[in-house]
């Protein structure tokens, strides 16, 4: 890792003039200040939209080939990566191994700060190696200030095995002059509370990770339009969502949709194919498997096969 400027010069460590009297503000003024400053986040993300789109394409390509996505970070950055990874299985019915979050200091760092965990370059490498990183995988290193040795160690370890690397930071290249396969650097500016990158930088991180995982899963065929047809029906709320998706995409009423979902083994995609093609659950499963789980492709294939037999 190249030596950055001193931390005091990093964009994320600079003092925001607008909040220099923060301790004298009343609650309403604090809220208004936050709203003004948070308004800078989306324009900063739009400024790096091409890099985010490239990252989505890269991640989707690796996942289609059987690779995995790893988020690696320390502190708030690590927690946000773990959160996004944890949300993928219930939202997209993805294998928990497909998207994984790694945080410096391990699981205990999710609920309590582990001081010094981010300072070890070697531990970043070792933690990634422990997951069996391969050339098929892609690693997103998340470091708001861009300097966490743990994150750079993980990215270096990924590069050594020819895995793809994506770097997220809220500082410009000249302050942290590192080059990875893709760099996403939304410049949200200094924080209201100086150096507290759980604020604007943390919000920017969450927004970008939302885009990366959702965009990649869309490309993997995990949605139909804006409906999560690969939802994991694992509780009352998600069962209700599955039923509502079926009533939305078919002419079935709720009792009929409920019976169809049960007959499908609680798989919305399977239920839709069963209904649209007049086939049983096993046939629908086989059709989806043949098309890589992509519902539109499976439906197109089924229609083409039906037309051949007419």
N, C-alpha and C positions, 0 to 999 in steps of 0.2 A: 504493500500500500504506500502510495506517495504521501509525503508529509503535507497536510493541508495548512492553511494559514492558522495562526493561533485561534483557539476557540472563540476568543472575544471578538474576532473579526468575522466569524461565520454569520450569515444572514439570520439564522435562527437564534443567535445569541445577542443580536443587537438590541438597543433600547428603542422602544416605540414612543415617540414624542407625545402622541395623542393620549397615552395612558400614564404620563409622568406624575399626575396627581391622583392616581387610582385610589389611594387610601383616603382621599377627601370626598370621593363621590358618593352620592346616595344610591340606593338600589336601582332606581329608575335610570339614572345616568349610566350606571354600570351595564344595565341591559342594553341601553341604546348604543353604548360603546362597543359591546360585543357584536351587536347586529351590524354596525358599520364595518367593523373589521372582518367579520365572517363573510360579508359581502364580497371580499377580495378573493375568496377561495375558488369559486366557480370560474371566474375569468382566468385565474392562474392555471387551473386544470385545462380549460379550453386552449390555452397557449401551448400545451404539450399533448394535444389530442392525437396527433399523428403517432407519437411514440406509444401512447396507450393502445391505439388501434393495432399497431404492429405487435405489441405484447399479447393482445388478445389472440391474434392470428397464430403467433408462435405457440402459445399455451395450448390452443385448440389442436394444432397440428401434432404436438407431442402427446397429448392425451389420446388422440385418435390412434396413435401408434403404440399405445400401451404404456406410455410414459406417465410420470407423476409430476404434480406441481407442489413445490415446497415453498412456503413462506418462512423466512428467517429474520428474526429481529430481536431486539432487547427492549425491556421496559414497555412503554406504551406501544411502540412499533411491533414488538413481539406479541403482545396481547391482542392487538388488532388482527395480526396474521392468524393467530390461533382461532380467534372468533370467526373470521371468514371461512377458514377451513372447516370448522365445526358445523357451520350452517349448511354446507354443501350436501351432505347425505340426506337430511330431512327435506330440503328444498328440491333436490334433483335426483334423489334416490341413487346417488353415486356411491361407489365403494369408499369406505372411510380411508383406504390407502391412497386413493386417487389424488386428493388434495390434503396436504398435511401442514400443520403449523409447528414451527420449532422456535422456542423462546430461550434466550440465554438464562441459565439458572434452572431450567427444567420446570416441571409442573408447579412447584411451589412459588415460582416467580409470577404466576398468574394472579395471585391474590396478595402477595407481599413482595416488596422490592428486595431483590437480591443484589446488594451492593457489590460492584466490581465484576459482575458476571459478564458485562459487555466488553471488558477490557482484554479478553484472551482471544487472540487470533487463532491459536492452535485449537482451542475448544470449539470454535466455530467449525473448523475442519472436521474435528473428531465427531461432533454431534451429527453432522451431515453424513459422514462415513458410516455411522452406526445405523442409519436408515437404508444403507445399501445403495447409495446414489450411483446412477449409471448414465451413460451417454443419451439414453432415451428421455431423461428427466429435464425439468426446467426449474431453476431456483430464482425466486424473487427475494432479493436482499433489501430489507426495509430499515432505513436509518434516517430519521428526520434531519439531523444535523450532518449526516453523511460520513461521520468519522468512526463509528463503532467498530473496533477491531474484530469483534466476534462476527459481525455481518460480513466484513471483507474476507475474513478467514473462510467462512462458508462459501462465498462466491468464488474464492480462489480454489477451494477444494472441488467445487463443481466444474470449474474450467479445466482442472487437471484430468478429469475423466471425460471431458468433452460434452458435459451437460450444458445446456443453454443458460445464460445468466441475464437477469433483469435487475436493474438497480433503481430503487426509489429513494429520493432525498429531496429536501426542500431548500437546497443551496445550489448556487450556480457551479458550473464546471470549474471555473478558475479558483474557486475556494476549496473544492475537493476534486482534484484532477485525476479521476479514475475513469477507465474506459471498459465497459462491459458490453455484451451483445446489444442490449437495449437499455437506455437510461430514461427514466421518467422523473423530471425535476420541476414540479410546480412551485413557483416562487411566491409563497403566500406572505412573505415579509416577517418582520419581528412580531413577537407575541405580546399580547396585552400585559401578561405577567412575564417579565423578561426571562427568556430561556425555557419557559414551560411549554414544550412542544406537544403536550397532550391537547393543546388548544387548537389553533388554526392548522398547524402541521398534522395533528392527530386527525382532525376532521378531513383534511385533504387525503390523508392516508386511507381512511375508511371509504371515502367516495371512490377513490381509484381502485381499491381492492374490490368494491362492489362491482365495478365495471369489468375488471379482469375475470373474476369468477363467473359472473352472469353472462358476459359476452362469450366466454369459452364454452359454457354449458349450452348456450343457444346454438352455437356452431356444432355441438355434438348431438343436436336434435332433442334436447331435454325439454323443449317447449313446443307448444302449438299456438302460433300467434303470441299473445302475452299470457297464456295460461300454462301453469306448471304441470303438464300432463305426466311428468315423471315423479310427482310428489309421492313421498313415502307415507302411506296411510298407517300411521303408528299410534294415533290417539284420536279422541272424539273430534277435535277441531280439524285435523287433517282428513279424517273420514268425511266430515261434512264438506270440506273443500273438494275432495274427489267427487262426491255426489253432485255438487254444484257445477263442476266442470262438465260432467256428463250431461246434465240437463241443459247446459249452455250450448254444447256442441251437437246435441241430438234433439229429437222431438220428444224424448221420453219425459214422463213426469217423475217426481221424486221417488215414489215407491218402485217404479220400473228401473230407474237409475240405480237405486240401492241394490236391487236384486242382481242387476248386471255387474255392479262392482264386486259383489260377493262371489258371483260366478267366475269372475276373472282372476280370483285370488288376490283381490285388492290392488290390482294394477290398472291404473286408468288407461294407459296406452293399449293394453291388451283388451280392456273392455270396449274401447272405441273401435278397434279392428273387428272384434267379435260382432258388434252391432252393424258397422258399416259394410262388412263383407259377408255377414251371415255365416260365420265360422265359429268353431268352439275355441276354448281357451288354449288348448295345446297347439292348434293350428296357428292361432294368432301369435303365440309365443315363438313358434318356429319361424314365422314370417318376420317378426321383429329381429330375431337373432340373425337371420339371413341378411338383414339390412342394417346391421350394426346398431340396432335399437332406435333408428330414426323413423319416426312415425310417418312423415310425409313420403319418404322413400318407400317404406313398406306398403303404403296405400297405393302409390303409383305403380309399384311392381305388381301388386295384387290385381289392380284394374287391368294392367297390360296382359297378365296371364289369363284373366277372365275373358278378355276380348279375343284372345287366340283360340279359346275353346268354343267360341260361338260359331 
